[in-house]
Amino acid sequence: MPPLNLLIKPSSGMCSLNCTYCFYHDLMSKREVPSYGFMSDEISGILIQKALTYASGQCSFGFQGGEPTMIGLDFYRKFVELVKKHNHKNLEISYFIQTNGYLLSEEWVRFLAENHFLIGISLDGTIHTHNRYRKNYDGKDSFAQVMDTIELCNRYKAEYNILTVVNKATAMSVRKVYQFYRRKDFRYLQFIPCLDPIGKEKGKEEYSLLPEEYGRFLCELFNLWHDDYCHGRLISIRNFDNYLGILRGYPPEACDMRGQCSIQHVVEADGSVYPCDFYVLDQWKLGNIREEEFGDFAAKERAEEFIALSRNQDAECRNCRYFNLCRGGCRRVREETGQGRNYFCQSYKMFFDHALERMMKM
């Protein structure tokens, strides 16, 4: 049996923030059951036992949402204890949680640090860019509370990285965002391009990220990052790290750089399993962990169809001089054009024209 990596949604799509561009809120609106509520102790127990029985060597439990902390800290206390109880094969266990960082208490952060959770904190740059689209349901800003959580992480020496959504506001402020992160000594960064709602014309939302804007963002971000590298200050930016790895002959760690999808085992709060976080939709449901084993899901005809569709790339894409680095990008972003070509194709060409020579030297 292989190692097993799970992405669990214990609070389904429920969230304490009402971010303007939230892709999961868009997905929920397109399901027969928008929210599956909170995960029960019964389902989490079944999930843990079946995961630890199936996995070999290593098992990773990731938690995302919505906002995964909304279910409460007791859920995680029980979860960790059950993993310890049922880990009869002495698997290497790892935990990570992706949180909006809003209103996390000292008790929360202490628990996450003591149990070695890697914490992904969503932060969209400076106070101005972050508060533009990341407000609560009362329309109040969230930046100050997220920074309080980061200070708690520093105090308890919790491992964390920063995840930033590249939308129109952050793309236009890349220098200010990067310099702010550098002042705060954030060393592990991820930048994820913002997605428009499924089925809507692209580029028409207030927050929409246009291909040329994203291309300029990547070029300027690389300049800032490369300058730090040349001066001995090493900052991890996930997609740049992956490009360097590919140039060295390693497989990419990020799924959107592999050229085709894999089955990620996304588990909703009711135990339903899906192939990818971008496709937690009724038509792509693979089954439920109550009735089936983890070895069953990837072998299903629907899973094979999901992977096969991700190979849909046009001939021009495959013949591009940058294909071995780009590999067509994320299937979800390719489907937005209806042509098998990445919506941000222009962005990546701008970036590789600008940065590839320096990446080769690195």
Helices and strands as residue ranges (DSSP letters): E 4-8, H 23-28, H 41-54, E 58-63, G 68-71, H 73-86, E 92-99, H 106-114, E 117-122, H 127-133, H 143-155, E 160-166, H 168-171, H 174-183, E 188-193, H 211-230, E 236-237, H 238-247, G 255-257, E 266-267, E 272-274, G 277-279, G 282-284, E 287-288, H 294-297, H 301-309, H 315-318, H 323-326, H 331-335, H 345-361
